[in-house]
Amino acid sequence: KVWVQEMETALLQGAIDLAVHSAKDLPIQLAEGLTVGAYPQREDPRDVFVGAPGLRFAALAPGARVGTGSARRIALLRALRPELEPVPMRGNVPTRLAKIESLELAGVIVASAGLVRLGLEDRILDPLDPERYVPAAGQGALAVEVRIDDDEVQQIEAVRDADFILWFSA
């Protein structure tokens, strides 16, 4: 992912001291010289359907257009609700929510954790069953990436005292 690579470059160049990522977006192999220094407590990992007011996912009519930016979610929609029309989209959570109206969508599927972290938990009316709509690995979890050789950042008291599960692999 381009954004992760840009953040890793900034870390390695010393332009930033740490990067906070959605754990699902991290590559399997981090750039040489970097490690995950902390994992804050995980939020709800489920996907949720956010629709027009009062609209629920199970009640969507055939042909309803549902937006998502995830190939995994598109594949699940096609497999489990083939009568729906997935609409690929990009953008942050507020942008995706705005596209419900601007693209005339029945709704969008996004991560519950993203809504919670943005203070939009009131939009979570229709969580999807994780047994059927399997969340991405790492969804709902954050990962704090740091330089392996940066002992000062790894020992920051505010990070160590937060509700973090710490793991340093220097």
Buried (B, 14 or more C-beta within 10 A) or exposed (E): EEEBEEBBEEBBEEEBEBBEBBBBBBEEEBBEEBBBBBBBEBBBBBBBBBBEEEBEBEEBEEEBBBBBBBEBBBEBBEEEBEEBBBBEBEEEBEEBBEBBEEEEBBBBBBBBBBBBBEEBEEBBBBBBEEEEBBBBEBBBBBBBBBBBEBEEBBEBEEBEEEEBEEEEEE
